[in-house]
Amino acid sequence: MNEAEFNQIADELMFSIEESIDDSGADIDYENSAGMLTITCDTNGSQIILSRQPSMGEIWLAARSGGFHFKLDLGQWKNTVNGELLSTMLADACLAQSTEIVTFDF
């Protein structure tokens, strides 16, 4: 996949995450700027950050639980270390940091 294709897929991913947060009704805000999605938990101000790394073809997740890298594998973003899905890890991070349940379906 070339960089333009990666950026298109990453844009769709970020939009899907934003829609899931909006649809959940959770007290969570987000800002998408310069290829980075910053999710802010209103209850305590903690943040979860998703950033795209086009040169590596990865999405990086930074949360209180740590930093994680994800690659697209057969249509799913999987952790490069243990294969766990980004959708699961992001939902877990939102729950841990905001006590809000958000379901991601990408």
C-alpha positions in Angstrom: 0.0 0.0 0.0 1.4 3.4 -0.9 1.2 6.5 1.3 -1.9 8.0 -0.4 -3.8 4.7 0.1 -2.7 4.5 3.7 -3.8 8.1 4.4 -7.2 7.4 2.8 -7.7 4.3 5.0 -6.5 6.2 8.1 -8.9 9.1 7.4 -11.8 6.6 7.2 -10.6 5.0 10.4 -10.4 8.3 12.3 -13.9 9.3 11.0 -15.3 6.0 12.1 -13.8 6.5 15.6 -15.3 10.0 15.8 -18.7 8.7 14.7 -18.6 5.9 17.3 -17.8 8.5 20.1 -20.7 10.8 18.9 -23.1 7.9 18.7 -22.2 6.6 22.2 -23.3 9.7 24.0 -20.2 9.4 26.2 -18.8 12.5 27.9 -15.8 12.3 25.7 -14.5 15.0 23.3 -12.1 14.6 20.4 -10.0 16.8 18.1 -8.6 15.7 14.8 -5.6 17.7 13.6 -2.6 17.1 11.4 -3.2 13.3 11.3 -3.6 13.0 15.0 -6.9 12.3 16.8 -6.8 13.4 20.5 -9.6 12.0 22.6 -10.2 13.8 25.9 -12.1 12.2 28.8 -14.2 15.1 30.3 -14.4 13.5 33.7 -10.7 13.7 34.5 -9.1 15.4 31.5 -7.0 12.4 30.6 -6.2 11.9 26.9 -6.0 9.0 24.4 -4.0 9.8 21.3 -4.1 8.1 17.9 -1.6 9.1 15.3 -0.8 7.8 11.9 2.6 6.8 10.8 2.5 6.6 7.0 6.1 5.7 6.5 5.6 2.5 8.6 2.0 1.9 7.6 0.9 2.0 11.2 -1.5 3.6 13.6 -0.1 4.4 17.0 -2.2 4.5 20.2 -1.0 6.3 23.3 -3.1 5.8 26.5 -2.5 5.6 30.2 -2.0 1.8 29.7 0.9 2.4 27.4 1.9 2.9 23.7 0.8 0.5 21.0 1.4 0.1 17.3 -1.2 -1.4 14.9 -0.9 -2.6 11.3 -3.7 -3.3 8.9 -4.0 -7.1 8.5 -6.8 -8.6 6.4 -9.0 -5.5 6.9 -8.4 -5.3 10.7 -6.0 -3.1 12.6 -4.0 -5.5 14.8 -1.5 -4.8 17.5 2.0 -5.6 16.1 3.0 -7.4 19.3 0.0 -9.5 20.4 -2.5 -9.2 17.5 -5.2 -7.6 19.7 -7.6 -5.5 17.7 -7.4 -1.7 17.8 -11.1 -1.5 18.3 -10.9 -3.6 21.5 -7.9 -1.8 22.9 -9.4 1.6 22.2 -12.7 0.7 23.8 -10.8 -0.6 26.8 -8.8 2.6 27.1 -11.9 4.7 26.9 -13.5 2.6 29.7 -10.4 2.7 31.9 -9.8 6.4 31.5 -13.4 7.8 31.4 -15.6 5.0 32.8 -17.6 5.4 29.6 -18.5 2.6 27.3 -17.8 3.2 23.6 -18.2 0.5 21.0 -16.0 0.8 17.9 -17.0 -1.2 14.9 -14.3 -0.7 12.4 
